[in-house]
């Protein structure tokens, strides 16, 4: 019988809420300020409409963001972070601080990965 480590289970449960590629970036953008779909698409480099829509639906379902509609025509959705979602602000700030502290090393890794990916096709 395999006994699962409760710390690993707790860690996985937490990560499952925002581990997908763009979820944390969407949350970061919405912590800066409320935004509509098109503004999020502009602000998040490399995301396409289908993925953004899927990630927003999941974040809504998980209670990390909410969607309100602006009055007028056409009706425009506006996304914002919920009180529960705002509890991730310290984590996001820590990631930003970590990146700032380790920028040189991160850039080296990114350059190395780009160079290596060029040879993946040969």
C-alpha positions as CSV (number, residue, x, y, z in Angstrom):
1,X,0.0,0.0,0.0
2,X,1.3,3.4,-1.0
3,X,0.9,6.2,1.6
4,X,0.7,9.6,0.0
5,X,2.5,12.5,1.6
6,X,-0.1,15.0,2.9
7,X,2.3,17.9,2.3
8,X,2.7,17.0,-1.4
9,X,-1.1,16.6,-1.7
10,X,-1.6,20.1,-0.2
11,X,1.1,21.6,-2.4
12,X,-0.5,20.0,-5.5
13,X,-4.0,21.2,-4.5
14,X,-2.8,24.8,-4.3
15,X,-0.8,24.6,-7.5
16,X,-3.7,23.2,-9.4
17,X,-5.5,26.5,-9.1
18,X,-3.0,28.5,-11.0
19,X,-0.3,26.2,-12.5
20,X,-1.4,26.4,-16.2
21,X,0.9,28.5,-18.4
22,X,-1.0,31.8,-18.4
23,X,-3.2,31.7,-15.2
24,X,-0.6,33.4,-12.9
25,X,0.0,36.1,-15.6
26,X,-3.7,36.7,-16.0
27,X,-3.9,37.1,-12.2
28,X,-0.9,39.4,-12.2
29,X,-2.5,41.6,-14.9
30,X,-5.8,41.7,-13.1
31,X,-4.1,42.6,-9.8
32,X,-2.7,45.7,-11.6
33,X,-6.3,46.6,-12.5
34,X,-9.6,45.4,-13.9
35,X,-9.5,44.6,-17.6
36,X,-11.6,43.4,-20.5
37,X,-10.9,40.4,-22.6
38,X,-9.2,42.4,-25.4
39,X,-7.0,44.3,-23.1
40,X,-5.8,41.0,-21.4
41,X,-5.1,39.6,-24.9
42,X,-2.9,42.6,-25.7
43,X,-1.2,42.7,-22.3
44,X,-0.3,39.0,-22.2
45,X,2.3,38.2,-24.8
46,X,1.8,35.1,-26.8
47,X,-1.6,34.1,-25.6
48,X,-4.3,33.4,-28.2
49,X,-8.0,34.0,-27.9
50,X,-9.0,30.4,-27.3
51,X,-6.4,29.8,-24.5
52,X,-7.3,33.1,-22.8
53,X,-11.0,32.2,-22.9
54,X,-10.3,28.8,-21.4
55,X,-8.1,30.1,-18.7
56,X,-10.5,32.9,-17.7
57,X,-13.4,30.3,-17.5
58,X,-11.3,28.1,-15.2
59,X,-10.2,31.1,-13.0
60,X,-13.9,32.1,-12.8
61,X,-14.9,28.5,-11.8
62,X,-12.2,28.4,-9.2
63,X,-13.3,31.7,-7.7
64,X,-10.1,33.6,-8.2
65,X,-11.6,36.1,-10.6
66,X,-15.0,37.5,-11.3
67,X,-16.7,38.9,-14.4
68,X,-19.0,41.9,-14.5
69,X,-20.6,43.5,-17.5
70,X,-20.3,47.2,-18.4
71,X,-23.5,48.9,-19.4
72,X,-23.9,50.0,-22.9
73,X,-23.9,48.4,-26.3
74,X,-22.3,46.1,-27.0
75,X,-22.1,44.6,-23.5
76,X,-18.5,44.3,-22.5
77,X,-17.2,41.9,-19.8
78,X,-14.8,43.3,-17.2
79,X,-12.7,40.9,-15.2
80,X,-11.3,41.5,-11.7
81,X,-9.7,39.6,-9.0
82,X,-11.9,38.3,-6.1
83,X,-11.0,38.6,-2.5
84,X,-9.8,35.0,-2.6
85,X,-7.7,35.8,-5.7
86,X,-6.1,38.7,-3.9
87,X,-4.7,36.4,-1.4
88,X,-2.2,35.4,-4.1
89,X,-0.7,38.9,-4.3
90,X,2.1,38.1,-1.8
91,X,3.1,35.0,-3.8
92,X,3.1,37.0,-7.1
93,X,5.2,39.7,-5.4
94,X,7.6,37.1,-4.2
95,X,8.0,35.7,-7.7
96,X,8.7,39.3,-9.0
97,X,11.2,39.8,-6.2
98,X,12.9,36.5,-7.0
99,X,13.0,37.3,-10.7
100,X,14.6,40.7,-10.0
101,X,17.2,39.2,-7.7
102,X,18.0,36.5,-10.3
103,X,17.6,38.3,-13.6
104,X,21.1,37.6,-14.9
105,X,20.8,33.8,-14.2
106,X,17.3,33.7,-15.6
107,X,18.4,35.4,-18.8
108,X,21.3,33.0,-19.2
109,X,18.9,30.1,-18.9
110,X,16.5,31.6,-21.4
111,X,19.2,32.3,-23.9
112,X,20.6,28.7,-23.5
113,X,17.1,27.3,-24.0
114,X,16.5,29.3,-27.2
115,X,19.8,28.2,-28.6
116,X,19.2,24.6,-27.8
117,X,15.6,24.7,-29.2
118,X,17.1,25.9,-32.6
119,X,18.8,22.5,-32.9
120,X,15.8,20.5,-31.9
121,X,14.7,20.4,-35.5
122,X,18.0,18.9,-36.9
